[in-house]
Amino acid sequence: MWYVNKLFNQAQVESLSAKGFLVRSSGGVVRIEKYNCGAELRKTAGDNFQMTEIPCIMLQGQFALLWDAGYQKFLLTHDKRKVPAHKNQLVDLRKFNEELRTALGVPTYYNEAIGSTCQISMYDRVKGRPGDVPDEGAGVEEEIKH
């Protein structure tokens, strides 16, 4: 996971475009995208930038959290929809994450380098314990079948 308290200077943020990232800035908010993944930085009072959305997969232009439900990884949208995560999305997320870390000079630690780290891990296979029904613990809305 990223250390969201780390601050980045203007030069670091401006260098991202030259390194192949799509960088859009508006009102002190910088959105960084590549490989259908994205992250967000916001300007602080000291004219530095702080990460407010860690690298994640983008769904229809929106940030989606990676959720490990125990039996499968899902993307969890801000409106609480869950979508199965596909292999190519996870590969792209890993590539985006590694390239963004390198571009911003953020170190990668062993446990982060060996696979996908999820923003949410909520599951328990023992009935009656919190997490035994993953959708409930993550607040996912039940899909209506037609």
C-alpha positions as CSV (number, residue, x, y, z in Angstrom):
1,M,0.0,0.0,0.0
2,W,1.0,3.6,-0.5
3,Y,2.1,5.9,2.3
4,V,-0.5,8.6,1.8
5,N,1.2,11.0,4.1
6,K,4.2,11.4,1.8
7,L,4.4,14.7,0.1
8,F,5.4,15.3,-3.5
9,N,6.7,18.5,-5.0
10,Q,5.6,20.3,-8.1
11,A,8.6,19.1,-10.2
12,Q,7.8,15.5,-9.4
13,V,4.2,15.9,-10.4
14,E,5.0,17.8,-13.6
15,S,7.5,15.1,-14.6
16,L,4.8,12.4,-14.9
17,S,3.6,13.5,-18.3
18,A,7.0,13.0,-19.8
19,K,7.0,9.5,-18.3
20,G,3.9,8.5,-20.2
21,F,1.2,9.2,-17.7
22,L,-2.0,11.2,-18.6
23,V,-2.0,14.0,-16.1
24,R,-5.0,16.3,-15.6
25,S,-5.0,19.1,-13.2
26,S,-7.9,21.3,-12.0
27,G,-8.2,23.4,-8.9
28,G,-5.3,21.8,-7.0
29,V,-6.4,18.3,-7.8
30,V,-4.2,16.2,-10.1
31,R,-5.5,13.0,-11.6
32,I,-2.9,10.6,-13.0
33,E,-4.0,7.8,-15.4
34,K,-2.4,5.0,-17.4
35,Y,-3.4,1.4,-18.4
36,N,-7.1,2.1,-17.3
37,C,-5.8,2.8,-13.8
38,G,-5.6,6.0,-11.9
39,A,-4.5,7.9,-8.8
40,E,-5.2,11.3,-7.4
41,L,-3.1,14.0,-5.7
42,R,-4.2,17.2,-4.0
43,K,-2.3,20.3,-3.3
44,T,-1.5,21.0,0.3
45,A,-1.1,24.3,2.1
46,G,2.7,24.1,1.6
47,D,2.4,23.9,-2.2
48,N,3.2,20.2,-2.2
49,F,0.9,17.4,-3.2
50,Q,-0.5,14.5,-1.1
51,M,-2.1,11.3,-2.5
52,T,-5.8,11.2,-1.8
53,E,-6.7,8.3,-4.1
54,I,-4.1,5.5,-4.1
55,P,-3.5,3.7,-7.4
56,C,-6.6,1.7,-8.4
57,I,-8.4,0.4,-11.4
58,M,-10.7,2.9,-13.1
59,L,-14.3,1.9,-14.0
60,Q,-16.2,4.2,-16.3
61,G,-13.9,7.1,-15.2
62,Q,-14.3,6.4,-11.5
63,F,-11.9,5.0,-8.9
64,A,-12.7,1.5,-7.8
65,L,-11.3,-0.2,-4.7
66,L,-9.8,-3.6,-5.0
67,W,-11.6,-6.0,-2.6
68,D,-10.5,-9.5,-1.6
69,A,-13.7,-11.4,-0.7
70,G,-11.9,-14.6,0.0
71,Y,-13.1,-16.5,-3.0
72,Q,-12.4,-13.8,-5.6
73,K,-11.1,-10.3,-6.0
74,F,-13.7,-7.7,-6.9
75,L,-13.7,-4.0,-7.8
76,L,-15.9,-2.0,-5.4
77,T,-17.2,1.3,-6.7
78,H,-18.0,4.3,-4.6
79,D,-21.7,3.6,-5.1
80,K,-21.2,0.2,-3.5
81,R,-21.5,-2.0,-6.7
82,K,-19.2,-5.0,-7.0
83,V,-17.7,-6.1,-10.2
84,P,-15.4,-9.1,-10.6
85,A,-11.8,-8.1,-11.1
86,H,-10.2,-9.7,-14.2
87,K,-6.6,-10.9,-14.6
88,N,-5.7,-8.2,-17.2
89,Q,-7.0,-5.5,-14.8
90,L,-4.8,-6.8,-12.0
91,V,-1.8,-7.0,-14.3
92,D,-2.4,-3.4,-15.5
93,L,-2.8,-2.2,-11.9
94,R,0.5,-3.8,-10.9
95,K,2.3,-2.2,-13.9
96,F,0.7,1.2,-13.2
97,N,1.6,1.0,-9.5
98,E,5.2,0.1,-10.2
99,E,5.7,2.8,-12.8
100,L,4.1,5.5,-10.7
101,R,6.2,4.5,-7.7
102,T,9.4,4.7,-9.8
103,A,8.3,8.0,-11.3
104,L,7.6,9.6,-7.9
105,G,10.6,8.0,-6.1
106,V,8.4,5.9,-3.7
107,P,10.2,2.7,-2.5
108,T,8.5,-0.7,-3.0
109,Y,8.7,-3.1,-0.1
110,Y,8.8,-6.9,-0.4
111,N,5.2,-7.6,0.7
112,E,3.9,-5.1,-1.8
113,A,6.0,-6.4,-4.7
114,I,4.8,-10.0,-4.5
115,G,1.2,-9.5,-5.6
116,S,-1.9,-7.4,-5.6
117,T,-2.6,-5.6,-2.3
118,C,-6.2,-4.9,-1.7
119,Q,-7.7,-1.8,-0.1
120,I,-10.4,-4.1,1.5
121,S,-9.9,-7.7,2.7
122,M,-13.0,-8.9,4.5
123,Y,-13.9,-12.5,4.7
124,D,-14.1,-15.3,7.2
125,R,-15.1,-18.8,6.3
126,V,-16.6,-19.5,9.8
127,K,-20.3,-19.0,9.9
128,G,-21.5,-16.5,12.5
129,R,-18.3,-14.5,12.6
130,P,-17.9,-11.0,11.1
131,G,-17.1,-11.4,7.4
132,D,-18.8,-14.7,6.9
133,V,-21.0,-12.9,4.3
134,P,-18.4,-10.7,2.5
135,D,-21.0,-8.5,0.8
136,E,-22.5,-7.4,4.2
137,G,-19.2,-6.5,5.7
138,A,-18.1,-4.4,2.7
139,G,-21.5,-2.7,2.5
140,V,-22.2,-3.9,-1.1
141,E,-25.7,-3.3,-2.4
142,E,-27.6,-6.5,-3.3
143,E,-28.1,-6.8,-7.1
144,I,-31.7,-6.9,-8.3
145,K,-32.3,-9.8,-10.6
146,H,-34.7,-9.2,-13.6
